[in-house]
Amino acid sequence: MYEDLKGKVALITGASRGIGRSIAVELSKHGAIVIINYKDDEKGANQTLEEVKQSGGNGSLFRCDISINSEVKSMIEDIVNDFGKIDILINNSGISKIGLFIDMAEKDYDEIMNVNFKGVYNCTSYTVKDMIKRKSGSIVNISSIWGSVGASCEVLYSSSKGAIDSFTKALGKELALSGIRVNAISPGVIDTSMNENFSKEEKDELINEIPMMRFGKTEEIAKSVVFLASNEASYVTSQVLTVDGGRI
């Protein structure tokens, strides 16, 4: 157990399901107070909160569209007012669209970039102001292996994750003297609802490309995130940790 996480306030965006839910539950197991952000899936967010409570943890729900700057500003201000601080920010929210690049329209670009990258910018920009005052904080961004190697038929998604990688490396250097660490996790193929569109044949083909011969579990990503958020990673910043079963 990471004792240093007890009483820490952690905001997890897009925590109503999948990786975000597992991160919230795992952080709560180590004593963190988790703030579960969601946009539309209130039922899913409540399910996350229930799992947090079942694990013996404490949490709270905050509805916010992270792609809208003014909403994020209000959310961060409310959290700081209610809890006094934000120690840990997990930028997890993300969406994907599969299809040929030539079939993508401007609205597809706007939607993906607004959630996947502008959302990271919005949440980080307001959270960092509080962290700098206290000279302490840890930020973990959820990227993707496609951000470093690219994925055919997911050009916009890959681009948004590549931006997160560069953002992580640059901001970590900038904030190091302020006592704030910035890192990212780059998951491979994880068993989440994002893969529901794949046929059995496509899933089998993906599995054959993974040396461990299986999809990753959301819990495995969550444990890596918790490590980076804890003092066990006190000398780690500006890094993108790949968790992909040897895929790349």
VMD Tcl script that draws the C-alpha trace (Angstrom):
set ca {
  {0.00 0.00 0.00}
  {1.24 3.46 -0.89}
  {0.87 5.15 2.50}
  {1.66 8.59 1.09}
  {-1.61 8.57 -0.89}
  {-3.76 8.58 2.25}
  {-5.85 11.74 2.36}
  {-4.65 12.92 -1.05}
  {-7.33 14.43 -3.27}
  {-7.32 12.90 -6.76}
  {-9.35 14.09 -9.73}
  {-9.92 11.46 -12.43}
  {-11.56 12.62 -15.66}
  {-13.81 10.25 -17.58}
  {-14.10 7.96 -14.55}
  {-17.58 6.57 -15.24}
  {-16.25 3.35 -16.81}
  {-13.25 1.41 -18.08}
  {-9.75 2.57 -17.25}
  {-10.99 5.67 -15.43}
  {-13.18 3.60 -13.12}
  {-10.34 1.21 -12.31}
  {-8.01 4.12 -11.56}
  {-10.55 5.66 -9.18}
  {-11.06 2.38 -7.34}
  {-7.32 1.62 -7.15}
  {-6.46 5.08 -5.82}
  {-9.18 4.79 -3.21}
  {-7.73 1.47 -2.02}
  {-4.58 3.38 -1.11}
  {-6.49 6.00 0.87}
  {-6.94 8.74 -1.71}
  {-10.16 10.78 -1.84}
  {-11.29 10.38 -5.43}
  {-13.19 12.95 -7.48}
  {-15.06 11.12 -10.22}
  {-15.55 13.33 -13.26}
  {-18.07 12.43 -15.94}
  {-19.95 14.18 -18.75}
  {-23.13 12.21 -19.58}
  {-22.95 8.77 -17.98}
  {-24.31 9.55 -14.51}
  {-25.31 5.93 -13.97}
  {-21.80 4.76 -14.73}
  {-20.30 7.45 -12.50}
  {-22.52 6.34 -9.63}
  {-21.42 2.75 -10.22}
  {-17.79 3.89 -9.94}
  {-18.58 5.69 -6.69}
  {-20.30 2.57 -5.36}
  {-17.24 0.45 -6.17}
  {-15.04 3.03 -4.46}
  {-17.17 2.83 -1.32}
  {-17.20 -0.98 -1.46}
  {-13.40 -0.90 -1.44}
  {-13.52 1.17 1.75}
  {-12.76 4.47 0.05}
  {-14.33 7.90 -0.19}
  {-15.28 9.85 -3.27}
  {-17.45 12.47 -4.89}
  {-19.01 13.07 -8.31}
  {-18.47 16.12 -10.51}
  {-20.24 16.48 -13.82}
  {-18.27 18.55 -16.33}
  {-17.58 18.64 -20.07}
  {-13.79 18.92 -19.97}
  {-13.69 20.27 -23.53}
  {-15.37 23.48 -22.31}
  {-12.89 25.74 -20.56}
  {-15.41 27.62 -18.43}
  {-16.92 24.39 -17.10}
  {-13.50 23.09 -16.13}
  {-12.64 26.36 -14.38}
  {-15.79 26.08 -12.29}
  {-15.18 22.41 -11.51}
  {-11.62 22.97 -10.31}
  {-12.65 25.96 -8.21}
  {-15.47 23.94 -6.62}
  {-13.19 21.01 -5.84}
  {-10.56 23.24 -4.24}
  {-13.24 25.04 -2.24}
  {-14.81 21.77 -1.08}
  {-11.67 19.71 -0.45}
  {-9.01 22.38 0.01}
  {-6.67 21.13 -2.71}
  {-6.05 18.80 -5.62}
  {-2.97 16.63 -5.11}
  {-3.32 14.31 -8.08}
  {-4.78 14.88 -11.56}
  {-5.44 11.92 -13.83}
  {-6.30 13.09 -17.36}
  {-8.08 9.98 -18.57}
  {-11.02 11.13 -20.73}
  {-10.74 10.13 -24.35}
  {-12.73 9.20 -27.43}
  {-11.86 7.51 -30.70}
  {-13.28 7.26 -34.20}
  {-12.23 4.51 -36.55}
  {-12.24 5.19 -40.26}
  {-10.20 6.35 -43.22}
  {-8.59 9.77 -42.84}
  {-10.18 10.98 -46.10}
  {-13.61 10.24 -44.63}
  {-13.02 12.34 -41.52}
  {-14.68 15.75 -41.42}
  {-13.72 18.88 -39.53}
  {-16.31 18.07 -36.87}
  {-14.56 14.73 -36.25}
  {-11.25 16.53 -35.82}
  {-12.81 19.07 -33.45}
  {-14.55 16.42 -31.36}
  {-11.50 14.22 -30.91}
  {-9.05 17.04 -30.28}
  {-11.41 18.91 -27.95}
  {-11.86 15.91 -25.68}
  {-8.51 14.15 -26.01}
  {-6.15 17.10 -25.96}
  {-7.97 20.34 -25.20}
  {-9.57 18.56 -22.24}
  {-6.09 17.72 -20.92}
  {-5.03 21.33 -21.43}
  {-8.12 22.71 -19.67}
  {-7.91 20.45 -16.62}
  {-4.17 20.79 -16.26}
  {-4.05 24.57 -16.65}
  {-6.42 25.22 -13.76}
  {-5.21 22.39 -11.51}
  {-1.57 23.39 -11.87}
  {-2.28 26.86 -10.49}
  {-3.33 25.29 -7.19}
  {-0.42 22.84 -7.22}
  {2.16 25.57 -7.81}
  {0.95 27.46 -4.75}
  {1.65 24.37 -2.64}
  {4.82 23.32 -4.51}
  {3.43 19.81 -4.79}
  {1.43 17.65 -7.14}
  {1.38 14.73 -9.54}
  {-0.23 14.65 -12.97}
  {-0.68 11.43 -14.95}
  {-2.00 11.60 -18.50}
  {-3.50 8.56 -20.22}
  {-2.03 8.35 -23.70}
  {-1.86 5.36 -26.08}
  {0.77 3.36 -27.94}
  {-0.80 4.79 -31.10}
  {0.45 8.20 -30.02}
  {4.03 7.04 -30.58}
  {3.71 4.61 -33.49}
  {0.42 5.64 -35.15}
  {-2.53 3.51 -36.13}
  {-4.04 3.13 -39.58}
  {-7.68 4.25 -39.63}
  {-7.18 6.11 -36.34}
  {-5.13 9.04 -37.58}
  {-6.92 11.72 -35.56}
  {-6.88 9.62 -32.38}
  {-3.19 8.86 -32.86}
  {-2.46 12.53 -33.41}
  {-4.27 13.56 -30.24}
  {-2.33 11.01 -28.19}
  {0.96 12.08 -29.78}
  {0.17 15.60 -28.62}
  {-0.34 14.29 -25.07}
  {3.07 12.61 -25.15}
  {4.82 15.85 -26.13}
  {2.74 17.85 -23.65}
  {3.78 15.46 -20.87}
  {7.49 15.61 -21.65}
  {7.57 19.40 -21.97}
  {5.38 20.27 -18.99}
  {7.21 17.86 -16.70}
  {10.44 19.76 -17.36}
  {8.77 23.12 -16.87}
  {7.15 22.22 -13.54}
  {9.97 20.16 -12.02}
  {11.31 23.03 -9.89}
  {7.78 23.65 -8.61}
  {7.65 20.18 -7.06}
  {5.13 18.92 -9.60}
  {5.68 15.72 -11.57}
  {4.04 15.09 -14.95}
  {4.01 11.64 -16.50}
  {1.89 9.55 -18.84}
  {0.81 5.96 -19.25}
  {0.70 4.63 -22.80}
  {-1.63 1.60 -22.80}
  {-1.67 -1.00 -25.50}
  {-4.84 -2.90 -26.35}
  {-6.92 -2.96 -23.17}
  {-10.10 -4.93 -22.63}
  {-12.60 -2.05 -22.52}
  {-15.81 -1.05 -24.28}
  {-13.72 0.89 -26.84}
  {-12.92 -2.48 -28.41}
  {-16.54 -3.60 -28.77}
  {-16.56 -2.61 -32.44}
  {-13.93 -5.21 -33.27}
  {-15.06 -8.56 -34.64}
  {-13.76 -11.81 -33.12}
  {-11.41 -12.18 -36.07}
  {-10.04 -8.68 -35.57}
  {-9.57 -9.31 -31.84}
  {-7.77 -12.59 -32.55}
  {-5.50 -10.80 -35.01}
  {-4.67 -8.15 -32.40}
  {-3.94 -10.79 -29.77}
  {-1.54 -12.54 -32.13}
  {0.44 -9.28 -32.34}
  {0.89 -9.10 -28.56}
  {3.77 -11.19 -27.15}
  {1.78 -11.86 -23.96}
  {-1.08 -13.15 -26.18}
  {-3.88 -11.28 -24.41}
  {-5.47 -7.88 -23.99}
  {-4.47 -5.88 -20.96}
  {-6.78 -5.38 -17.99}
  {-7.95 -1.98 -16.82}
  {-6.66 -2.87 -13.36}
  {-3.15 -3.27 -14.78}
  {-3.23 0.26 -16.15}
  {-4.64 1.54 -12.85}
  {-1.80 0.03 -10.82}
  {0.76 1.71 -13.07}
  {-1.03 5.04 -12.68}
  {-1.08 4.73 -8.90}
  {2.67 4.05 -8.88}
  {3.38 7.20 -10.89}
  {1.08 9.24 -8.65}
  {2.81 8.03 -5.48}
  {6.08 9.02 -3.85}
  {7.53 5.71 -5.02}
  {7.99 7.54 -8.33}
  {9.41 10.68 -6.70}
  {12.29 10.95 -9.22}
  {10.17 10.19 -12.27}
  {8.87 13.02 -14.43}
  {8.40 13.82 -18.14}
  {8.12 10.10 -18.86}
  {5.68 8.11 -20.99}
  {5.42 4.58 -19.57}
  {4.28 1.99 -22.09}
  {2.07 -0.79 -20.69}
  {1.23 -2.98 -23.65}
  {2.28 -6.60 -23.09}
  {5.28 -6.10 -25.37}
  {3.18 -4.93 -28.36}
  {5.73 -2.30 -29.46}
}
mol new
graphics top color blue
foreach p $ca { graphics top sphere $p radius 0.5 }
foreach p [lrange $ca 0 end-1] q [lrange $ca 1 end] { graphics top cylinder $p $q radius 0.2 }
display resetview
